[in-house]
Structure formats: structure tokens, C-alpha cells
Amino acid sequence: MNKNQKNGSQPADPPHPSEKEITAVAEYWARTCFITLGWINDFNKIIAKYVLLFYYNSFGRYYKQSKVIEGHPVGVMTVNFSPDGTKFVASLWNERILIYDVASGKEIRSLIGHSNLVNGAEFSPDGNMILSCSNDKTIRLWHTKSGRELRTLHVYSYVTSAQFSRDGHFFVSTSYDQTIRLWDVESERTIKKIQTQPNTIIDAHLSVDNQLIVAASNEKVIVIWNAQSGERIMELNGHTDDVVRVKFSPDNLSVVSCSHDKSIRIWDMLSGKEIKKLEGHTNWVRDIKISNDGQTIVSCSDDGTVRVWDLKSGLPIQRLNGHFNWVRGVAISSDSKCIVSCSNDKTIRIWA
């Protein structure tokens, strides 16, 4: 028993095995088993997958369905955790936003104000506000504890996404009017408006340093802009259907995207080249999230599944079955111990 365990605290999670370490294990096994040279590469891939599965199973990274939240009159569009992982916020088809307690699965609060489909809702990095966007052509800021609406910001068309920067000072929104807008949270004013023609942008995400914006379009392309100048810097090409979600990795070195082409792709930020293509979903991939430690991708799809992937290797870790209709949104808690998903089956499911 180590010192931490004697004091009653939990031992720290062991470091995540690197791809190099996994490959070393695979090569050792190959040599030990006298695998012929022609089979070593394929054998490495098999062993790497099982080493990762062993790691996830051994250290609590294997998820099981713990709660099913039912009773919604319509499908649930998106879900996002609070920074401390004790709550999550859900946006619904029926103009409502709901806040839930993770431990109990009970509804804490309902935010009412939008007059059309709510495309997304998320907590600010300090947890004090909720940002939402809707087909009613508005973006709204809400006080988390009271549920009071703080501000309504009007846009000229359906607002498809709105997301805070990691420092909480800004948020970025996308709209069917073919614009990306960068907003200052304190002044609640647009500080940059980027015209995206000919692309209609579905989703956008700010880099960790707030210098770049990556955006997903319904023209199969991912575009990166300079957030300060609005200059179009780079295009990432490879998807064969609409790109619906994009995320910068926490280290800013890569971009992860998902598409109606049923794939998830990882891109190198320096070269703009595709690093890995993650395949396994059998229908449109609707949403992706990256864990705070940058090790894990979670995804959801119209095939009714949630999937867990290792970001470094691109290997699949786990498939979560339970939903019986399209899974539209997914999120992973800050400590990676909990996943929440939502679906057109009118349920929210918690996996832990």
C-alpha cells in the first residue's frame, strides 16, 4: 500500500501508454511467439488494440449504462457537462433547455425563452452561465443557478452552433446566413464577423489560444480562419459528405471532425493532412467530444451507438448500446469517468 492509500485518498491514475510503448509491447510479443516477419505489422495492430482494452478495463475507463432519463415529449438534441461534472445541460426539439443532476438523474431546472428548436446549450468554463442557440435566430445567455435569462442576442438566420472559448472570455457562433461571429462575453458584442461564402457553416470551435477558428461545412470541407483578421488560412479536405462537428485537441496540435460519411477524422494542424480515419459507425456521425486530457474521443451516430476511441492510435475502445433511435449528442465529463448521450428515442443515458 502506498502513502496516498494509507491516507485514504485514491492513488493517481497511471500514465496513459503511448503508441511507442504499445508498439514495443507488440514487438516483444511478436518476437517471443516467433511470429514470422510478414505477420508482425498486423500482429502489432491486434496486440495494440488489446493492450488499450486492458488499460481501459483495468483502470475504470470501461463504461456501463448507469441511468436512463425518460419522459421527454420530444427528441433531445445536445448534451454538455458542467465543468465540475456534477450537472449536465440538454437542449430539446421543443424549445426547452433542461439542467440535470448527474448523480440522481433528476431535473434541476428548466430554461424557457427560445421559440424554436434549440440547436445547442453549454456551460461557461466557470459554470456560472449557460450559452444557447436556436432556430429562432437568437443566442441566449442564462444564469445557471437561478435560470434567469441574462441576454438575448439576435442574428439574421438559424443559429446552428455557439461555443465558449476555453478561457470563457469569448464565444463563437455559426449561422445559416453564412457567417461566423466571434463575441466578447463581457460586452456581449460581436468583435469579428467572418463571411463564409460559398460555404454554409454548421459548427465552429476556437483554438486554445483563441487565435484560430476551425469550422465544419455542409460542402464536405473543414476551413480554418484567423480569429483576429478573419483570413482564411487552410482547408482540410477528405470527407465525402457534410462535416457536422469539429474540435481542436487540447494541445492545439490536431483537429478532430465527424461527418455524414460515417467517419471521424484526425488532422495535423501544421501540415493540414489527415492523420487517421476512424471507421466503425454504420450511419451518419452526429457529434464528437474530446476528453480534457486529450486521450479519448467519444462519438455518437444515427446507427444508435455511442463509441469510445483512443485519440493517439485511432483504435476503437468500446461501443455503447442502449439507444434505439438516432443518437444526436454526446459528452464526456472533465475527469473522463462519465459519458452522457441523448437521442431521438426521447431519452438521455448516463454511462459510468
C-alpha positions as CSV (number, residue, x, y, z in Angstrom):
1,M,0.0,0.0,0.0
2,N,1.4,3.4,-1.0
3,K,1.5,6.6,1.1
4,N,-1.6,8.0,-0.6
5,Q,-3.6,4.9,0.1
6,K,-2.7,5.0,3.7
7,N,-4.1,8.5,4.0
8,G,-7.4,7.3,2.5
9,S,-7.0,9.1,-0.9
10,Q,-7.2,7.3,-4.2
11,P,-3.9,6.6,-6.0
12,A,-3.3,8.6,-9.1
13,D,-4.2,7.0,-12.4
14,P,-1.2,5.5,-14.1
15,P,0.0,7.4,-17.2
16,H,-1.7,6.5,-20.5
17,P,0.5,4.1,-22.5
18,S,2.0,5.9,-25.5
19,E,1.8,4.5,-29.0
20,K,5.5,3.8,-28.9
21,E,5.1,1.8,-25.7
22,I,2.2,-0.2,-27.1
23,T,4.3,-0.9,-30.2
24,A,7.2,-2.0,-28.1
25,V,4.9,-4.5,-26.2
26,A,3.6,-5.8,-29.5
27,E,7.1,-6.3,-31.0
28,Y,8.2,-8.1,-27.8
29,W,5.2,-10.4,-28.0
30,A,5.9,-11.0,-31.7
31,R,9.5,-12.0,-31.0
32,T,8.5,-14.1,-28.1
33,C,5.9,-16.0,-30.1
34,F,8.3,-16.4,-33.1
35,I,5.8,-14.6,-35.4
36,T,7.2,-14.6,-38.9
37,L,8.3,-11.2,-40.3
38,G,5.4,-10.9,-42.8
39,W,2.8,-11.1,-40.0
40,I,4.4,-8.7,-37.5
41,N,2.7,-5.5,-38.6
42,D,-0.8,-7.0,-38.5
43,F,0.0,-8.7,-35.2
44,N,1.2,-5.3,-33.7
45,K,-2.2,-3.8,-34.5
46,I,-4.1,-6.6,-32.8
47,I,-1.9,-6.5,-29.7
48,A,-2.1,-2.7,-29.5
49,K,-5.8,-2.9,-29.5
50,Y,-5.9,-5.4,-26.7
51,V,-3.3,-3.6,-24.6
52,L,-5.5,-0.5,-24.9
53,L,-8.6,-2.5,-23.9
54,F,-6.7,-3.9,-20.9
55,Y,-5.8,-0.4,-19.8
56,Y,-9.3,0.9,-20.1
57,N,-10.8,-2.1,-18.4
58,S,-8.2,-2.2,-15.6
59,F,-8.4,1.5,-14.6
60,G,-12.1,2.3,-14.7
61,R,-12.3,3.5,-18.3
62,Y,-14.9,0.9,-19.3
63,Y,-18.3,2.4,-19.4
64,K,-21.7,0.8,-18.5
65,Q,-25.1,2.3,-18.6
66,S,-25.9,3.6,-15.2
67,K,-29.1,5.7,-15.7
68,V,-31.8,6.2,-18.3
69,I,-33.7,9.5,-18.1
70,E,-37.1,9.2,-19.8
71,G,-40.2,11.3,-20.1
72,H,-39.2,13.8,-22.7
73,P,-42.0,14.7,-25.1
74,V,-39.6,15.1,-28.0
75,G,-36.1,14.1,-29.0
76,V,-33.1,15.5,-27.3
77,M,-30.6,17.5,-29.5
78,T,-27.5,18.0,-27.4
79,V,-25.9,17.4,-24.0
80,N,-22.9,19.0,-22.3
81,F,-21.4,18.6,-18.8
82,S,-20.8,21.4,-16.3
83,P,-17.0,22.0,-15.6
84,D,-17.2,20.1,-12.3
85,G,-19.1,17.1,-13.8
86,T,-21.9,17.3,-11.3
87,K,-24.5,18.6,-13.8
88,F,-25.3,18.5,-17.5
89,V,-27.5,20.7,-19.7
90,A,-29.7,19.3,-22.5
91,S,-31.3,21.1,-25.4
92,L,-34.6,19.7,-26.8
93,W,-36.6,19.8,-30.0
94,N,-39.4,21.6,-28.2
95,E,-37.7,24.9,-27.5
96,R,-36.6,23.9,-23.9
97,I,-33.3,23.7,-22.1
98,L,-33.0,21.4,-19.1
99,I,-30.4,21.2,-16.4
100,Y,-29.9,17.8,-14.7
101,D,-28.0,16.5,-11.7
102,V,-25.7,13.7,-12.8
103,A,-25.7,11.7,-9.5
104,S,-29.5,11.4,-9.2
105,G,-30.5,11.9,-12.9
106,K,-33.1,14.4,-11.6
107,E,-34.1,17.6,-13.4
108,I,-32.8,20.7,-11.6
109,R,-34.1,23.5,-13.7
110,S,-35.8,24.3,-17.0
111,L,-34.8,27.4,-19.0
112,I,-37.7,28.8,-21.1
113,G,-37.3,31.5,-23.6
114,H,-36.5,30.2,-27.0
115,S,-39.4,30.0,-29.5
116,N,-37.9,27.3,-31.9
117,L,-35.7,24.3,-31.9
118,V,-32.6,24.7,-29.6
119,N,-29.5,23.6,-31.5
120,G,-27.2,23.6,-28.6
121,A,-26.6,24.6,-25.0
122,E,-23.4,24.5,-22.9
123,F,-21.9,25.8,-19.6
124,S,-19.3,28.5,-19.4
125,P,-15.9,27.4,-18.2
126,D,-16.6,28.7,-14.7
127,G,-20.0,27.1,-14.7
128,N,-21.9,30.3,-13.9
129,M,-23.6,30.8,-17.2
130,I,-25.2,28.7,-20.0
131,L,-25.0,29.7,-23.6
132,S,-27.7,28.5,-26.0
133,C,-28.5,28.9,-29.7
134,S,-31.7,28.3,-31.7
135,N,-33.6,28.3,-34.9
136,D,-35.5,31.3,-33.5
137,K,-32.4,33.3,-34.7
138,T,-31.2,34.1,-31.2
139,I,-28.3,33.3,-28.9
140,R,-29.1,33.5,-25.2
141,L,-27.0,33.7,-22.0
142,W,-28.5,32.3,-18.8
143,H,-27.6,32.4,-15.2
144,T,-27.0,28.8,-14.1
145,K,-28.2,28.9,-10.5
146,S,-31.3,31.0,-11.0
147,G,-32.2,30.0,-14.6
148,R,-32.7,33.7,-15.3
149,E,-32.1,34.9,-18.9
150,L,-29.3,37.4,-18.9
151,R,-29.2,38.5,-22.5
152,T,-30.8,37.7,-25.9
153,L,-28.6,38.3,-29.0
154,H,-30.3,38.5,-32.4
155,V,-28.8,37.0,-35.6
156,Y,-30.3,37.1,-39.1
157,S,-30.9,33.4,-39.6
158,Y,-30.9,30.0,-37.8
159,V,-28.0,29.8,-35.3
160,T,-26.5,26.3,-35.8
161,S,-23.9,26.4,-33.0
162,A,-22.5,28.6,-30.2
163,Q,-19.4,27.6,-28.1
164,F,-17.4,29.3,-25.4
165,S,-13.6,29.8,-25.7
166,R,-11.7,27.8,-23.1
167,D,-10.9,30.9,-21.0
168,G,-14.6,31.9,-21.1
169,H,-13.9,35.4,-22.4
170,F,-15.4,34.8,-25.9
171,F,-17.8,32.6,-27.7
172,V,-18.1,31.7,-31.4
173,S,-21.3,31.2,-33.3
174,T,-22.3,29.9,-36.7
175,S,-25.4,30.6,-38.7
176,Y,-27.2,29.8,-41.9
177,D,-26.6,33.4,-43.1
178,Q,-23.1,32.1,-44.0
179,T,-21.3,33.9,-41.1
180,I,-19.1,33.0,-38.2
181,R,-19.3,35.6,-35.4
182,L,-16.8,36.0,-32.6
183,W,-18.4,37.6,-29.5
184,D,-17.0,39.2,-26.4
185,V,-18.8,37.8,-23.3
186,E,-18.3,40.8,-21.1
187,S,-19.6,43.4,-23.6
188,E,-21.9,40.9,-25.4
189,R,-20.9,42.4,-28.7
190,T,-19.7,40.9,-32.0
191,I,-15.9,41.6,-32.2
192,K,-15.4,39.8,-35.5
193,K,-17.8,38.7,-38.3
194,I,-16.4,36.4,-40.9
195,Q,-18.3,35.8,-44.2
196,T,-18.0,32.2,-45.1
197,Q,-19.3,32.1,-48.7
198,P,-19.5,29.8,-50.6
199,N,-19.6,27.6,-47.5
200,T,-22.5,27.2,-45.1
201,I,-21.0,26.6,-41.7
202,I,-22.6,24.1,-39.3
203,D,-20.2,24.2,-36.4
204,A,-17.1,26.1,-35.2
205,H,-14.6,25.8,-32.4
206,L,-11.9,28.2,-31.1
207,S,-8.3,27.1,-30.6
208,V,-7.0,27.0,-27.0
209,D,-5.1,30.3,-27.6
210,N,-8.2,31.9,-29.3
211,Q,-6.1,32.6,-32.4
212,L,-7.8,30.2,-34.8
213,I,-11.3,29.1,-35.6
214,V,-12.0,25.7,-37.2
215,A,-15.3,25.3,-38.9
216,A,-17.4,22.5,-40.4
217,S,-19.4,23.0,-43.5
218,N,-22.1,21.2,-45.5
219,E,-19.8,21.2,-48.5
220,K,-17.6,18.4,-47.2
221,V,-14.8,20.8,-46.3
222,I,-13.2,22.0,-43.0
223,V,-11.9,25.6,-43.0
224,I,-9.5,27.2,-40.6
225,W,-9.7,31.0,-40.1
226,N,-7.5,33.5,-38.3
227,A,-9.8,34.6,-35.5
228,Q,-8.4,38.1,-35.3
229,S,-8.1,39.1,-39.0
230,G,-10.8,36.8,-40.4
231,E,-8.3,35.5,-43.0
232,R,-9.0,32.1,-44.5
233,I,-5.8,30.1,-43.7
234,M,-6.3,26.5,-44.6
235,E,-8.8,23.9,-45.9
236,L,-8.9,20.3,-44.8
237,N,-10.2,18.0,-47.5
238,G,-11.1,14.4,-47.2
239,H,-14.6,13.9,-46.0
240,T,-17.0,12.8,-48.7
241,D,-20.2,14.2,-47.2
242,D,-21.4,17.0,-44.9
243,V,-19.0,17.7,-42.0
244,V,-21.1,18.4,-38.9
245,R,-18.7,18.8,-35.9
246,V,-15.1,19.9,-35.5
247,K,-12.9,20.2,-32.4
248,F,-9.4,21.3,-31.6
249,S,-7.5,18.9,-29.5
250,P,-6.5,20.3,-26.0
251,D,-2.8,20.6,-27.1
252,N,-3.9,22.6,-30.3
253,L,-1.8,20.2,-32.4
254,S,-4.7,18.4,-34.2
255,V,-8.3,18.8,-35.3
256,V,-11.0,16.1,-34.9
257,S,-14.0,16.1,-37.2
258,C,-17.1,13.9,-37.9
259,S,-19.3,13.6,-40.9
260,H,-22.3,12.2,-42.6
261,D,-19.8,10.0,-44.5
262,K,-19.9,7.8,-41.3
263,S,-16.2,8.6,-40.4
264,I,-14.3,10.5,-37.8
265,R,-11.0,12.0,-38.9
266,I,-8.0,13.4,-37.1
267,W,-6.0,16.1,-38.9
268,D,-2.5,17.5,-38.3
269,M,-2.7,21.3,-37.6
270,L,0.8,22.0,-39.0
271,S,0.5,20.2,-42.4
272,G,-3.3,20.2,-42.8
273,K,-3.0,16.5,-43.6
274,E,-5.3,13.7,-42.4
275,I,-3.5,11.6,-39.8
276,K,-6.1,9.0,-39.1
277,K,-9.6,7.9,-40.3
278,L,-11.7,6.3,-37.6
279,E,-14.3,3.9,-39.0
280,G,-16.9,1.7,-37.4
281,H,-20.1,3.7,-37.3
282,T,-22.6,2.5,-39.9
283,N,-24.6,5.7,-40.3
284,W,-24.1,9.4,-40.0
285,V,-21.8,10.5,-37.2
286,R,-23.7,13.3,-35.4
287,D,-21.4,14.5,-32.6
288,I,-17.9,14.1,-31.1
289,K,-16.2,15.3,-27.9
290,I,-12.5,15.1,-26.8
291,S,-11.7,14.4,-23.2
292,N,-9.9,17.1,-21.2
293,D,-6.7,15.0,-21.1
294,G,-6.7,14.7,-24.9
295,Q,-6.6,10.9,-24.7
296,T,-10.2,9.9,-25.7
297,I,-12.7,10.7,-28.4
298,V,-16.4,9.9,-27.8
299,S,-18.8,9.9,-30.8
300,C,-22.4,9.2,-31.5
301,S,-24.3,8.2,-34.6
302,D,-27.6,7.6,-36.3
303,D,-26.6,3.9,-36.1
304,G,-27.9,4.1,-32.4
305,T,-24.5,3.7,-30.8
306,V,-22.0,5.7,-28.7
307,R,-18.4,4.8,-29.3
308,V,-15.2,5.5,-27.4
309,W,-11.9,5.8,-29.3
310,D,-8.2,6.3,-28.3
311,L,-7.2,9.6,-29.9
312,K,-3.5,8.8,-30.3
313,S,-3.8,5.5,-32.1
314,G,-7.3,5.9,-33.5
315,L,-8.3,2.5,-32.2
316,P,-11.8,1.8,-31.1
317,I,-12.1,1.1,-27.3
318,Q,-15.8,0.5,-26.7
319,R,-19.2,0.5,-28.3
320,L,-22.1,1.6,-26.0
321,N,-25.5,0.1,-27.0
322,G,-28.8,1.1,-25.5
323,H,-30.5,3.8,-27.6
324,F,-33.0,2.6,-30.1
325,N,-33.0,5.7,-32.4
326,W,-30.5,8.2,-33.7
327,V,-28.1,9.4,-31.1
328,R,-27.8,13.1,-31.6
329,G,-25.4,14.3,-28.9
330,V,-22.7,13.1,-26.6
331,A,-20.4,14.5,-23.9
332,I,-17.7,13.3,-21.6
333,S,-17.0,14.7,-18.1
334,S,-13.9,16.6,-17.2
335,D,-12.4,13.6,-15.3
336,S,-13.4,11.2,-18.1
337,K,-15.3,9.0,-15.7
338,C,-18.8,9.6,-17.1
339,I,-20.4,9.9,-20.5
340,V,-23.9,11.3,-21.3
341,S,-25.8,10.8,-24.5
342,C,-29.1,11.9,-26.0
343,S,-31.3,10.6,-28.7
344,N,-34.4,10.8,-30.9
345,D,-35.7,8.0,-28.7
346,K,-36.5,10.8,-26.2
347,T,-34.1,9.5,-23.6
348,I,-30.8,10.7,-22.1
349,R,-28.5,8.0,-20.9
350,I,-25.6,8.2,-18.4
351,W,-22.7,5.8,-18.8
352,A,-20.2,5.5,-16.0
